[in-house]
Amino acid sequence: MATHSKVRVAAEAQFRKSLKATWKGKTASTPYEAEARAARNKTARLKELRLAKEASEKEAKARQGTEN
């Protein structure tokens, strides 16, 4: 029974902490939210790199066509 109450007290403390962060205008992010944000950022960066590569390849191909 003592273990159960310790777990409950810890859970309530965590809840209050996240509530306080929300009240202060801060968002309390969970680990999965942080991972999702990192994945979105990585995907956006990779998309930018891919688009830049495709644009440079297209430009190089156009230059080759005008040189011949």
N, CA, C and O atoms as a Tripos MOL2 file, in Angstrom:
@<TRIPOS>MOLECULE
protein
  272   271    68     0     0
PROTEIN
NO_CHARGES

@<TRIPOS>ATOM
      1 N           0.8210   -1.1820    0.0000 N.3       1 MET1
      2 CA          0.0000    0.0000    0.0000 C.3       1 MET1
      3 C           0.8690    1.2510    0.0000 C.2       1 MET1
      4 O           0.5150    2.2480   -0.6290 O.2       1 MET1
      5 N           1.9830    1.2120    0.6850 N.am      2 ALA2
      6 CA          2.8570    2.3820    0.7550 C.3       2 ALA2
      7 C           3.4330    2.7180   -0.6140 C.2       2 ALA2
      8 O           3.5810    3.8930   -0.9500 O.2       2 ALA2
      9 N           3.7560    1.7160   -1.3960 N.am      3 THR3
     10 CA          4.3010    1.9390   -2.7310 C.3       3 THR3
     11 C           3.2730    2.6280   -3.6120 C.2       3 THR3
     12 O           3.6100    3.5180   -4.3940 O.2       3 THR3
     13 N           2.0280    2.2170   -3.4850 N.am      4 HIS4
     14 CA          0.9550    2.8110   -4.2800 C.3       4 HIS4
     15 C           0.8230    4.3000   -3.9680 C.2       4 HIS4
     16 O           0.6760    5.1100   -4.8830 O.2       4 HIS4
     17 N           0.8720    4.6620   -2.7100 N.am      5 SER5
     18 CA          0.7050    6.0690   -2.3480 C.3       5 SER5
     19 C           1.9220    6.8920   -2.7880 C.2       5 SER5
     20 O           1.7770    8.0610   -3.1480 O.2       5 SER5
     21 N           3.1140    6.2950   -2.7630 N.am      6 LYS6
     22 CA          4.3010    7.0060   -3.2370 C.3       6 LYS6
     23 C           4.1960    7.2850   -4.7260 C.2       6 LYS6
     24 O           4.5490    8.3710   -5.1840 O.2       6 LYS6
     25 N           3.7160    6.3130   -5.4770 N.am      7 VAL7
     26 CA          3.5460    6.4780   -6.9140 C.3       7 VAL7
     27 C           2.5030    7.5480   -7.1880 C.2       7 VAL7
     28 O           2.6740    8.3740   -8.0840 O.2       7 VAL7
     29 N           1.4350    7.5340   -6.4250 N.am      8 ARG8
     30 CA          0.3730    8.5340   -6.6100 C.3       8 ARG8
     31 C           0.8790    9.9350   -6.2920 C.2       8 ARG8
     32 O           0.5800   10.8790   -7.0230 O.2       8 ARG8
     33 N           1.6330   10.0820   -5.2240 N.am      9 VAL9
     34 CA          2.1870   11.3820   -4.8580 C.3       9 VAL9
     35 C           3.1300   11.8770   -5.9520 C.2       9 VAL9
     36 O           3.1100   13.0570   -6.3000 O.2       9 VAL9
     37 N           3.9530   10.9860   -6.4920 N.am     10 ALA10
     38 CA          4.8750   11.3660   -7.5620 C.3      10 ALA10
     39 C           4.1060   11.7800   -8.8170 C.2      10 ALA10
     40 O           4.4730   12.7470   -9.4840 O.2      10 ALA10
     41 N           3.0510   11.0510   -9.1290 N.am     11 ALA11
     42 CA          2.2440   11.3800  -10.3070 C.3      11 ALA11
     43 C           1.5560   12.7260  -10.1350 C.2      11 ALA11
     44 O           1.5060   13.5240  -11.0710 O.2      11 ALA11
     45 N           1.0320   12.9780   -8.9570 N.am     12 GLU12
     46 CA          0.3750   14.2650   -8.7000 C.3      12 GLU12
     47 C           1.3810   15.4110   -8.7530 C.2      12 GLU12
     48 O           1.0620   16.4940   -9.2420 O.2      12 GLU12
     49 N           2.5720   15.1810   -8.2600 N.am     13 ALA13
     50 CA          3.6080   16.2150   -8.3170 C.3      13 ALA13
     51 C           3.9790   16.5250   -9.7610 C.2      13 ALA13
     52 O           4.1530   17.6890  -10.1220 O.2      13 ALA13
     53 N           4.1010   15.4950  -10.5850 N.am     14 GLN14
     54 CA          4.4040   15.6930  -11.9980 C.3      14 GLN14
     55 C           3.2720   16.4540  -12.6850 C.2      14 GLN14
     56 O           3.5200   17.3410  -13.5010 O.2      14 GLN14
     57 N           2.0460   16.1080  -12.3540 N.am     15 PHE15
     58 CA          0.8930   16.7940  -12.9370 C.3      15 PHE15
     59 C           0.8940   18.2690  -12.5540 C.2      15 PHE15
     60 O           0.6780   19.1340  -13.4040 O.2      15 PHE15
     61 N           1.1350   18.5560  -11.2810 N.am     16 ARG16
     62 CA          1.1770   19.9540  -10.8350 C.3      16 ARG16
     63 C           2.2940   20.7170  -11.5230 C.2      16 ARG16
     64 O           2.1300   21.8870  -11.8700 O.2      16 ARG16
     65 N           3.4210   20.0650  -11.7210 N.am     17 LYS17
     66 CA          4.5490   20.7010  -12.3930 C.3      17 LYS17
     67 C           4.1840   21.0700  -13.8250 C.2      17 LYS17
     68 O           4.4720   22.1770  -14.2780 O.2      17 LYS17
     69 N           3.5530   20.1470  -14.5320 N.am     18 SER18
     70 CA          3.1580   20.4380  -15.9120 C.3      18 SER18
     71 C           2.0650   21.4970  -15.9520 C.2      18 SER18
     72 O           2.0270   22.3100  -16.8750 O.2      18 SER18
     73 N           1.1830   21.4960  -14.9710 N.am     19 LEU19
     74 CA          0.1340   22.5040  -14.8910 C.3      19 LEU19
     75 C           0.7280   23.8870  -14.6740 C.2      19 LEU19
     76 O           0.3080   24.8540  -15.3090 O.2      19 LEU19
     77 N           1.7050   23.9820  -13.7770 N.am     20 LYS20
     78 CA          2.3700   25.2680  -13.5230 C.3      20 LYS20
     79 C           3.0710   25.7690  -14.7760 C.2      20 LYS20
     80 O           3.0200   26.9610  -15.0780 O.2      20 LYS20
     81 N           3.7220   24.8780  -15.5060 N.am     21 ALA21
     82 CA          4.4090   25.2620  -16.7340 C.3      21 ALA21
     83 C           3.4080   25.7920  -17.7550 C.2      21 ALA21
     84 O           3.6970   26.7490  -18.4740 O.2      21 ALA21
     85 N           2.2420   25.1750  -17.8190 N.am     22 THR22
     86 CA          1.2090   25.6240  -18.7450 C.3      22 THR22
     87 C           0.6920   26.9930  -18.3310 C.2      22 THR22
     88 O           0.4660   27.8570  -19.1790 O.2      22 THR22
     89 N           0.5050   27.1930  -17.0440 N.am     23 TRP23
     90 CA          0.0090   28.4740  -16.5560 C.3      23 TRP23
     91 C           0.9960   29.5940  -16.8450 C.2      23 TRP23
     92 O           0.5930   30.7290  -17.0980 O.2      23 TRP23
     93 N           2.2650   29.2870  -16.8090 N.am     24 LYS24
     94 CA          3.2810   30.3030  -17.0600 C.3      24 LYS24
     95 C           3.4770   30.5570  -18.5500 C.2      24 LYS24
     96 O           4.3200   31.3680  -18.9340 O.2      24 LYS24
     97 N           2.7190   29.8810  -19.3790 N.am     25 GLY25
     98 CA          2.8260   30.0790  -20.8140 C.3      25 GLY25
     99 C           3.8210   29.1460  -21.4670 C.2      25 GLY25
    100 O           4.0010   29.1790  -22.6850 O.2      25 GLY25
    101 N           4.4520   28.3340  -20.6910 N.am     26 LYS26
    102 CA          5.3860   27.3610  -21.2290 C.3      26 LYS26
    103 C           4.6140   26.0900  -21.5410 C.2      26 LYS26
    104 O           3.6360   25.7560  -20.8720 O.2      26 LYS26
    105 N           5.0600   25.4080  -22.5450 N.am     27 THR27
    106 CA          4.4230   24.1310  -22.8360 C.3      27 THR27
    107 C           5.2990   23.0210  -22.2830 C.2      27 THR27
    108 O           6.5000   22.9630  -22.5470 O.2      27 THR27
    109 N           4.7010   22.1790  -21.5410 N.am     28 ALA28
    110 CA          5.4180   21.0310  -21.0040 C.3      28 ALA28
    111 C           5.3600   19.9280  -22.0480 C.2      28 ALA28
    112 O           4.3060   19.3280  -22.2580 O.2      28 ALA28
    113 N           6.4640   19.6600  -22.6940 N.am     29 SER29
    114 CA          6.4460   18.6570  -23.7570 C.3      29 SER29
    115 C           6.8590   17.3040  -23.2030 C.2      29 SER29
    116 O           7.7230   17.1850  -22.3350 O.2      29 SER29
    117 N           6.2220   16.3250  -23.7300 N.am     30 THR30
    118 CA          6.5410   14.9610  -23.3480 C.3      30 THR30
    119 C           7.6180   14.4450  -24.2880 C.2      30 THR30
    120 O           7.8480   15.0260  -25.3480 O.2      30 THR30
    121 N           8.2660   13.3780  -23.9140 N.am     31 PRO31
    122 CA          9.3370   12.8580  -24.7780 C.3      31 PRO31
    123 C           8.8740   12.5380  -26.1980 C.2      31 PRO31
    124 O           9.6080   12.7920  -27.1540 O.2      31 PRO31
    125 N           7.6660   11.9840  -26.3510 N.am     32 TYR32
    126 CA          7.2240   11.6570  -27.7080 C.3      32 TYR32
    127 C           6.9560   12.9190  -28.5210 C.2      32 TYR32
    128 O           7.1330   12.9160  -29.7390 O.2      32 TYR32
    129 N           6.5290   14.0000  -27.8630 N.am     33 GLU33
    130 CA          6.3390   15.2620  -28.5830 C.3      33 GLU33
    131 C           7.6810   15.8150  -29.0520 C.2      33 GLU33
    132 O           7.7880   16.3370  -30.1620 O.2      33 GLU33
    133 N           8.6940   15.7030  -28.2130 N.am     34 ALA34
    134 CA         10.0320   16.1710  -28.5810 C.3      34 ALA34
    135 C          10.5840   15.3360  -29.7400 C.2      34 ALA34
    136 O          11.2070   15.8760  -30.6540 O.2      34 ALA34
    137 N          10.3570   14.0290  -29.7010 N.am     35 GLU35
    138 CA         10.8140   13.1620  -30.7890 C.3      35 GLU35
    139 C          10.0800   13.4780  -32.0870 C.2      35 GLU35
    140 O          10.6800   13.4870  -33.1620 O.2      35 GLU35
    141 N           8.7890   13.7360  -31.9810 N.am     36 ALA36
    142 CA          8.0040   14.0690  -33.1780 C.3      36 ALA36
    143 C           8.4730   15.3810  -33.7800 C.2      36 ALA36
    144 O           8.5820   15.5070  -34.9990 O.2      36 ALA36
    145 N           8.7510   16.3640  -32.9210 N.am     37 ARG37
    146 CA          9.2470   17.6620  -33.3950 C.3      37 ARG37
    147 C          10.5990   17.4990  -34.0800 C.2      37 ARG37
    148 O          10.8490   18.1020  -35.1240 O.2      37 ARG37
    149 N          11.4650   16.6870  -33.4930 N.am     38 ALA38
    150 CA         12.7840   16.4390  -34.0890 C.3      38 ALA38
    151 C          12.6400   15.7460  -35.4420 C.2      38 ALA38
    152 O          13.3630   16.0660  -36.3850 O.2      38 ALA38
    153 N          11.7160   14.8060  -35.5380 N.am     39 ALA39
    154 CA         11.4950   14.1040  -36.8050 C.3      39 ALA39
    155 C          10.9690   15.0670  -37.8680 C.2      39 ALA39
    156 O          11.3940   15.0080  -39.0220 O.2      39 ALA39
    157 N          10.0380   15.9620  -37.4830 N.am     40 ARG40
    158 CA          9.5220   16.9420  -38.4450 C.3      40 ARG40
    159 C          10.6250   17.8800  -38.9150 C.2      40 ARG40
    160 O          10.7120   18.1970  -40.1020 O.2      40 ARG40
    161 N          11.4670   18.3240  -37.9870 N.am     41 ASN41
    162 CA         12.5690   19.2100  -38.3590 C.3      41 ASN41
    163 C          13.5410   18.5120  -39.3060 C.2      41 ASN41
    164 O          13.9990   19.1010  -40.2850 O.2      41 ASN41
    165 N          13.8490   17.2610  -39.0060 N.am     42 LYS42
    166 CA         14.7730   16.5020  -39.8480 C.3      42 LYS42
    167 C          14.1770   16.2900  -41.2350 C.2      42 LYS42
    168 O          14.8750   16.4220  -42.2400 O.2      42 LYS42
    169 N          12.8930   15.9630  -41.2890 N.am     43 THR43
    170 CA         12.2220   15.7610  -42.5690 C.3      43 THR43
    171 C          12.2320   17.0430  -43.3930 C.2      43 THR43
    172 O          12.4770   17.0020  -44.5980 O.2      43 THR43
    173 N          11.9680   18.1760  -42.7550 N.am     44 ALA44
    174 CA         11.9730   19.4550  -43.4650 C.3      44 ALA44
    175 C          13.3670   19.7730  -43.9950 C.2      44 ALA44
    176 O          13.5130   20.2530  -45.1190 O.2      44 ALA44
    177 N          14.3880   19.5070  -43.1890 N.am     45 ARG45
    178 CA         15.7620   19.7720  -43.6230 C.3      45 ARG45
    179 C          16.1350   18.8870  -44.8030 C.2      45 ARG45
    180 O          16.7480   19.3540  -45.7630 O.2      45 ARG45
    181 N          15.7680   17.6080  -44.7370 N.am     46 LEU46
    182 CA         16.0670   16.6960  -45.8310 C.3      46 LEU46
    183 C          15.3110   17.0850  -47.1000 C.2      46 LEU46
    184 O          15.8350   16.9430  -48.2050 O.2      46 LEU46
    185 N          14.0840   17.5730  -46.9440 N.am     47 LYS47
    186 CA         13.3130   18.0070  -48.1080 C.3      47 LYS47
    187 C          13.9860   19.2080  -48.7680 C.2      47 LYS47
    188 O          14.0760   19.2800  -49.9940 O.2      47 LYS47
    189 N          14.4610   20.1530  -47.9480 N.am     48 GLU48
    190 CA         15.1650   21.3120  -48.4940 C.3      48 GLU48
    191 C          16.4090   20.8810  -49.2640 C.2      48 GLU48
    192 O          16.6780   21.3890  -50.3520 O.2      48 GLU48
    193 N          17.1640   19.9440  -48.6990 N.am     49 LEU49
    194 CA         18.3600   19.4580  -49.3740 C.3      49 LEU49
    195 C          18.0230   18.7550  -50.6890 C.2      49 LEU49
    196 O          18.7160   18.9280  -51.6920 O.2      49 LEU49
    197 N          16.9500   17.9590  -50.6720 N.am     50 ARG50
    198 CA         16.5510   17.2460  -51.8830 C.3      50 ARG50
    199 C          16.1130   18.2180  -52.9700 C.2      50 ARG50
    200 O          16.4780   18.0600  -54.1350 O.2      50 ARG50
    201 N          15.3320   19.2230  -52.5890 N.am     51 LEU51
    202 CA         14.8790   20.2000  -53.5720 C.3      51 LEU51
    203 C          16.0420   21.0080  -54.1430 C.2      51 LEU51
    204 O          16.0660   21.3110  -55.3360 O.2      51 LEU51
    205 N          16.9990   21.3530  -53.2940 N.am     52 ALA52
    206 CA         18.1740   22.0850  -53.7700 C.3      52 ALA52
    207 C          18.9830   21.2250  -54.7410 C.2      52 ALA52
    208 O          19.4670   21.7120  -55.7620 O.2      52 ALA52
    209 N          19.1230   19.9440  -54.4100 N.am     53 LYS53
    210 CA         19.8670   19.0300  -55.2880 C.3      53 LYS53
    211 C          19.1610   18.8850  -56.6320 C.2      53 LYS53
    212 O          19.8010   18.9240  -57.6830 O.2      53 LYS53
    213 N          17.8410   18.7190  -56.5960 N.am     54 GLU54
    214 CA         17.0840   18.5850  -57.8380 C.3      54 GLU54
    215 C          17.1880   19.8510  -58.6820 C.2      54 GLU54
    216 O          17.2950   19.7740  -59.9060 O.2      54 GLU54
    217 N          17.1590   21.0120  -58.0380 N.am     55 ALA55
    218 CA         17.2710   22.2760  -58.7720 C.3      55 ALA55
    219 C          18.6440   22.4120  -59.4140 C.2      55 ALA55
    220 O          18.7520   22.8530  -60.5580 O.2      55 ALA55
    221 N          19.6940   22.0380  -58.6860 N.am     56 SER56
    222 CA         21.0400   22.1470  -59.2520 C.3      56 SER56
    223 C          21.2350   21.1430  -60.3980 C.2      56 SER56
    224 O          21.8950   21.4550  -61.3890 O.2      56 SER56
    225 N          20.6650   19.9470  -60.2620 N.am     57 GLU57
    226 CA         20.7470   18.9590  -61.3340 C.3      57 GLU57
    227 C          19.9930   19.4410  -62.5730 C.2      57 GLU57
    228 O          20.4520   19.2570  -63.7000 O.2      57 GLU57
    229 N          18.8420   20.0550  -62.3540 N.am     58 LYS58
    230 CA         18.0550   20.5660  -63.4710 C.3      58 LYS58
    231 C          18.8040   21.6940  -64.1750 C.2      58 LYS58
    232 O          18.8070   21.7830  -65.4030 O.2      58 LYS58
    233 N          19.4390   22.5550  -63.3770 N.am     59 GLU59
    234 CA         20.2160   23.6550  -63.9360 C.3      59 GLU59
    235 C          21.4200   23.1300  -64.7160 C.2      59 GLU59
    236 O          21.7240   23.6300  -65.7990 O.2      59 GLU59
    237 N          22.0970   22.1380  -64.1780 N.am     60 ALA60
    238 CA         23.2550   21.5460  -64.8590 C.3      60 ALA60
    239 C          22.8210   20.8790  -66.1630 C.2      60 ALA60
    240 O          23.5210   20.9710  -67.1720 O.2      60 ALA60
    241 N          21.6880   20.2190  -66.1440 N.am     61 LYS61
    242 CA         21.1810   19.5660  -67.3410 C.3      61 LYS61
    243 C          20.8230   20.6090  -68.4030 C.2      61 LYS61
    244 O          21.0700   20.4000  -69.5910 O.2      61 LYS61
    245 N          20.2460   21.7210  -67.9740 N.am     62 ALA62
    246 CA         19.8950   22.7850  -68.9150 C.3      62 ALA62
    247 C          21.1570   23.3990  -69.5150 C.2      62 ALA62
    248 O          21.1930   23.7130  -70.7050 O.2      62 ALA62
    249 N          22.1910   23.5690  -68.6920 N.am     63 ARG63
    250 CA         23.4610   24.1070  -69.1770 C.3      63 ARG63
    251 C          24.0980   23.1640  -70.1950 C.2      63 ARG63
    252 O          24.6420   23.6200  -71.2020 O.2      63 ARG63
    253 N          24.0380   21.8760  -69.9490 N.am     64 GLN64
    254 CA         24.5960   20.8960  -70.8870 C.3      64 GLN64
    255 C          23.8640   20.9380  -72.2070 C.2      64 GLN64
    256 O          24.4810   20.7900  -73.2620 O.2      64 GLN64
    257 N          22.5700   21.1340  -72.1710 N.am     65 GLY65
    258 CA         21.7760   21.1860  -73.3870 C.3      65 GLY65
    259 C          22.1080   22.4060  -74.2220 C.2      65 GLY65
    260 O          22.0450   22.3370  -75.4490 O.2      65 GLY65
    261 N          22.4590   23.5190  -73.6010 N.am     66 THR66
    262 CA         22.7900   24.7350  -74.3650 C.3      66 THR66
    263 C          24.2230   24.6960  -74.8640 C.2      66 THR66
    264 O          24.5320   25.3620  -75.8530 O.2      66 THR66
    265 N          25.1070   23.9500  -74.2280 N.am     67 GLU67
    266 CA         26.4970   23.8660  -74.6320 C.3      67 GLU67
    267 C          26.6660   23.0050  -75.8750 C.2      67 GLU67
    268 O          27.5580   23.2690  -76.6820 O.2      67 GLU67
    269 N          25.8470   21.9960  -76.0510 N.am     68 ASN68
    270 CA         25.9890   21.0800  -77.1960 C.3      68 ASN68
    271 C          25.3820   21.6350  -78.4220 C.2      68 ASN68
    272 O          25.4150   20.9930  -79.4730 O.2      68 ASN68
@<TRIPOS>BOND
     1     1     2 1
     2     2     3 1
     3     3     4 2
     4     3     5 am
     5     5     6 1
     6     6     7 1
     7     7     8 2
     8     7     9 am
     9     9    10 1
    10    10    11 1
    11    11    12 2
    12    11    13 am
    13    13    14 1
    14    14    15 1
    15    15    16 2
    16    15    17 am
    17    17    18 1
    18    18    19 1
    19    19    20 2
    20    19    21 am
    21    21    22 1
    22    22    23 1
    23    23    24 2
    24    23    25 am
    25    25    26 1
    26    26    27 1
    27    27    28 2
    28    27    29 am
    29    29    30 1
    30    30    31 1
    31    31    32 2
    32    31    33 am
    33    33    34 1
    34    34    35 1
    35    35    36 2
    36    35    37 am
    37    37    38 1
    38    38    39 1
    39    39    40 2
    40    39    41 am
    41    41    42 1
    42    42    43 1
    43    43    44 2
    44    43    45 am
    45    45    46 1
    46    46    47 1
    47    47    48 2
    48    47    49 am
    49    49    50 1
    50    50    51 1
    51    51    52 2
    52    51    53 am
    53    53    54 1
    54    54    55 1
    55    55    56 2
    56    55    57 am
    57    57    58 1
    58    58    59 1
    59    59    60 2
    60    59    61 am
    61    61    62 1
    62    62    63 1
    63    63    64 2
    64    63    65 am
    65    65    66 1
    66    66    67 1
    67    67    68 2
    68    67    69 am
    69    69    70 1
    70    70    71 1
    71    71    72 2
    72    71    73 am
    73    73    74 1
    74    74    75 1
    75    75    76 2
    76    75    77 am
    77    77    78 1
    78    78    79 1
    79    79    80 2
    80    79    81 am
    81    81    82 1
    82    82    83 1
    83    83    84 2
    84    83    85 am
    85    85    86 1
    86    86    87 1
    87    87    88 2
    88    87    89 am
    89    89    90 1
    90    90    91 1
    91    91    92 2
    92    91    93 am
    93    93    94 1
    94    94    95 1
    95    95    96 2
    96    95    97 am
    97    97    98 1
    98    98    99 1
    99    99   100 2
   100    99   101 am
   101   101   102 1
   102   102   103 1
   103   103   104 2
   104   103   105 am
   105   105   106 1
   106   106   107 1
   107   107   108 2
   108   107   109 am
   109   109   110 1
   110   110   111 1
   111   111   112 2
   112   111   113 am
   113   113   114 1
   114   114   115 1
   115   115   116 2
   116   115   117 am
   117   117   118 1
   118   118   119 1
   119   119   120 2
   120   119   121 am
   121   121   122 1
   122   122   123 1
   123   123   124 2
   124   123   125 am
   125   125   126 1
   126   126   127 1
   127   127   128 2
   128   127   129 am
   129   129   130 1
   130   130   131 1
   131   131   132 2
   132   131   133 am
   133   133   134 1
   134   134   135 1
   135   135   136 2
   136   135   137 am
   137   137   138 1
   138   138   139 1
   139   139   140 2
   140   139   141 am
   141   141   142 1
   142   142   143 1
   143   143   144 2
   144   143   145 am
   145   145   146 1
   146   146   147 1
   147   147   148 2
   148   147   149 am
   149   149   150 1
   150   150   151 1
   151   151   152 2
   152   151   153 am
   153   153   154 1
   154   154   155 1
   155   155   156 2
   156   155   157 am
   157   157   158 1
   158   158   159 1
   159   159   160 2
   160   159   161 am
   161   161   162 1
   162   162   163 1
   163   163   164 2
   164   163   165 am
   165   165   166 1
   166   166   167 1
   167   167   168 2
   168   167   169 am
   169   169   170 1
   170   170   171 1
   171   171   172 2
   172   171   173 am
   173   173   174 1
   174   174   175 1
   175   175   176 2
   176   175   177 am
   177   177   178 1
   178   178   179 1
   179   179   180 2
   180   179   181 am
   181   181   182 1
   182   182   183 1
   183   183   184 2
   184   183   185 am
   185   185   186 1
   186   186   187 1
   187   187   188 2
   188   187   189 am
   189   189   190 1
   190   190   191 1
   191   191   192 2
   192   191   193 am
   193   193   194 1
   194   194   195 1
   195   195   196 2
   196   195   197 am
   197   197   198 1
   198   198   199 1
   199   199   200 2
   200   199   201 am
   201   201   202 1
   202   202   203 1
   203   203   204 2
   204   203   205 am
   205   205   206 1
   206   206   207 1
   207   207   208 2
   208   207   209 am
   209   209   210 1
   210   210   211 1
   211   211   212 2
   212   211   213 am
   213   213   214 1
   214   214   215 1
   215   215   216 2
   216   215   217 am
   217   217   218 1
   218   218   219 1
   219   219   220 2
   220   219   221 am
   221   221   222 1
   222   222   223 1
   223   223   224 2
   224   223   225 am
   225   225   226 1
   226   226   227 1
   227   227   228 2
   228   227   229 am
   229   229   230 1
   230   230   231 1
   231   231   232 2
   232   231   233 am
   233   233   234 1
   234   234   235 1
   235   235   236 2
   236   235   237 am
   237   237   238 1
   238   238   239 1
   239   239   240 2
   240   239   241 am
   241   241   242 1
   242   242   243 1
   243   243   244 2
   244   243   245 am
   245   245   246 1
   246   246   247 1
   247   247   248 2
   248   247   249 am
   249   249   250 1
   250   250   251 1
   251   251   252 2
   252   251   253 am
   253   253   254 1
   254   254   255 1
   255   255   256 2
   256   255   257 am
   257   257   258 1
   258   258   259 1
   259   259   260 2
   260   259   261 am
   261   261   262 1
   262   262   263 1
   263   263   264 2
   264   263   265 am
   265   265   266 1
   266   266   267 1
   267   267   268 2
   268   267   269 am
   269   269   270 1
   270   270   271 1
   271   271   272 2
@<TRIPOS>SUBSTRUCTURE
     1 MET1         2 RESIDUE 1 A MET
     2 ALA2         6 RESIDUE 1 A ALA
     3 THR3        10 RESIDUE 1 A THR
     4 HIS4        14 RESIDUE 1 A HIS
     5 SER5        18 RESIDUE 1 A SER
     6 LYS6        22 RESIDUE 1 A LYS
     7 VAL7        26 RESIDUE 1 A VAL
     8 ARG8        30 RESIDUE 1 A ARG
     9 VAL9        34 RESIDUE 1 A VAL
    10 ALA10       38 RESIDUE 1 A ALA
    11 ALA11       42 RESIDUE 1 A ALA
    12 GLU12       46 RESIDUE 1 A GLU
    13 ALA13       50 RESIDUE 1 A ALA
    14 GLN14       54 RESIDUE 1 A GLN
    15 PHE15       58 RESIDUE 1 A PHE
    16 ARG16       62 RESIDUE 1 A ARG
    17 LYS17       66 RESIDUE 1 A LYS
    18 SER18       70 RESIDUE 1 A SER
    19 LEU19       74 RESIDUE 1 A LEU
    20 LYS20       78 RESIDUE 1 A LYS
    21 ALA21       82 RESIDUE 1 A ALA
    22 THR22       86 RESIDUE 1 A THR
    23 TRP23       90 RESIDUE 1 A TRP
    24 LYS24       94 RESIDUE 1 A LYS
    25 GLY25       98 RESIDUE 1 A GLY
    26 LYS26      102 RESIDUE 1 A LYS
    27 THR27      106 RESIDUE 1 A THR
    28 ALA28      110 RESIDUE 1 A ALA
    29 SER29      114 RESIDUE 1 A SER
    30 THR30      118 RESIDUE 1 A THR
    31 PRO31      122 RESIDUE 1 A PRO
    32 TYR32      126 RESIDUE 1 A TYR
    33 GLU33      130 RESIDUE 1 A GLU
    34 ALA34      134 RESIDUE 1 A ALA
    35 GLU35      138 RESIDUE 1 A GLU
    36 ALA36      142 RESIDUE 1 A ALA
    37 ARG37      146 RESIDUE 1 A ARG
    38 ALA38      150 RESIDUE 1 A ALA
    39 ALA39      154 RESIDUE 1 A ALA
    40 ARG40      158 RESIDUE 1 A ARG
    41 ASN41      162 RESIDUE 1 A ASN
    42 LYS42      166 RESIDUE 1 A LYS
    43 THR43      170 RESIDUE 1 A THR
    44 ALA44      174 RESIDUE 1 A ALA
    45 ARG45      178 RESIDUE 1 A ARG
    46 LEU46      182 RESIDUE 1 A LEU
    47 LYS47      186 RESIDUE 1 A LYS
    48 GLU48      190 RESIDUE 1 A GLU
    49 LEU49      194 RESIDUE 1 A LEU
    50 ARG50      198 RESIDUE 1 A ARG
    51 LEU51      202 RESIDUE 1 A LEU
    52 ALA52      206 RESIDUE 1 A ALA
    53 LYS53      210 RESIDUE 1 A LYS
    54 GLU54      214 RESIDUE 1 A GLU
    55 ALA55      218 RESIDUE 1 A ALA
    56 SER56      222 RESIDUE 1 A SER
    57 GLU57      226 RESIDUE 1 A GLU
    58 LYS58      230 RESIDUE 1 A LYS
    59 GLU59      234 RESIDUE 1 A GLU
    60 ALA60      238 RESIDUE 1 A ALA
    61 LYS61      242 RESIDUE 1 A LYS
    62 ALA62      246 RESIDUE 1 A ALA
    63 ARG63      250 RESIDUE 1 A ARG
    64 GLN64      254 RESIDUE 1 A GLN
    65 GLY65      258 RESIDUE 1 A GLY
    66 THR66      262 RESIDUE 1 A THR
    67 GLU67      266 RESIDUE 1 A GLU
    68 ASN68      270 RESIDUE 1 A ASN
